[in-house]
Amino acid sequence: MDSVAFQDAVMTGLATDGGLLLPERLPDVRDRLSAWRDLSYSELAFEVIRLFATDIPDADLRTLVDKSYDSFRHPEVSPSVAVGDLYILELFHGPTLAFKDVALQLLGNLFAYILEQRGGCLNILGATSGDTGSAAIHGVRGKKNINIFVMHPAGRTSPIQEQQMTSVLDENVFNLAVEGTFDDCQSIMKTTFADLPFKQMHSLGAVNSVNWARVLAQMVYYFYATFDVQKRSGAAAVRFSVPTGNFGDILAGYLAQQMGLPIEQLVLATNENDILTRFFHTGVYGKAAVVPSISPSMDIQVASNFERYLFYQMDQDGDRVRAAMKQFSQEGRLEISVDESGVVDPLFIAGRGATAETLEVIKRYEEQFDYLLDPHTAVGVWVAEQHPASVPTICLATAHPAKFTQTMEQAIDRSVHHPILDALDGVPTRCDSIANDRDLVQQYLVEHI
């Protein structure tokens, strides 16, 4: 397809052929790293994002970035905390206590800015396994000329995650509990966007990490954390351990490394839903049934951002990627070649942390370090511990532990609270249940736009 400008990429979400958008080239920023090292988070975000958002004037972009991160409760936005032998990158200081806020506060402001420039309206269709929904809703709630429709798998998010979404009663917010898994929700979303007449007629936009701006915003905290830990440790390089289900968060780290950030290794951590771990061990990307777990945001067996990674693995050959994804759609399986040692990509180490390991890590870190890990972060810590390294390890903390009260009680025998979440107790909610059916979802959109 033809290239598109950054603002068009933000508004369209998916490409017109149903694929995912990527920049035409990744800039090499190695000669800028020293100048960026001491910038504040907002200053650094501006410098990184402006390399790609070339159709937004610098003054406007700086205002958008500053506005997006003013809402965070920590002055560093995403601080790194030394805990034992690791650094924990705390990404939960935004409005909904999850890493998704880092990107979705910016994306909501980008939507509003572009609509103000161009006019018109935007109807956002999203799918969530837990945290994306509330972060997206809080990024656009009450904004003029924007409606948001968020699908979540009924009964498969934590109760607090569901309450964070459904307690937002603004007129432009619609929550849909789909009778199925997150993969079902994601499939409905992607096939709806692939229906180009419907997408164009109803001005659909995307907030999931299929939207390039989401991944771009997440790249910033890899730069910020690397600089911070390098200054504190004196290390020339670092590695990151990333709990992941949809491959978006770790893709941001991969792209930052490709731009020249000194990341020696990316540790990919999955729970029982381990399609990505199996791929990096074997080169085979094969679907399996989704297993409900205590880290529900990772209960995914079809990682939407994986095809972006395939693009680079397949020598940036879009035709090969299309053929591979078509095969996966038809057969539930695709395979790429591995080197003689059986390694798919030497940058990646992959591992899995199941329920028992997750609970053990949460309890041990609370007892030894008086530090609470949420169940997703604990998966990343567990897998990192299984693969010691000579460089500092930064583990991404993707959500506040208070969002998973039942799991925390199971792990440490007490509940964990946060005032933002405590304030939700007993508040009214609004949500509509719907069958796992694309046509019914599209009908719902038409009736409520």
Secondary structure by P-SEA (a helix, b strand, c coil): cccccaaaaaaaccccccbbbbccccccccccccccccccaaaaaaaaaaaccccccaaaaaaaaaaaaccccccccbbbbbcccccccccccccccccccccaaaaaaaaaaaaaacbbbbbbbbcccccaaaaaaaaccccccbbbbbbcccccccaaaaaaacccccccbbbbbccccaaaaaaaaaaaaaaaaaaaaacccccccccaaaaaaaaaaaaaaaaaaaaacccccbbbbbbcccaaaaaaaaaaaaacccccbbbbbbccccaaaaaaacccccccccccccccccccccccaaaaaaaaaacccaaaaaaaaaaaaaccbbbbbbcccccccccbbbbbbcaaaaaaaaaaaaaaccccccaaaaaaaaaaaacccccbbbbbbcccccccaaaaaaaccbbbbbaaaaaacccbbbbbbbcccaaaaaaaaaacc
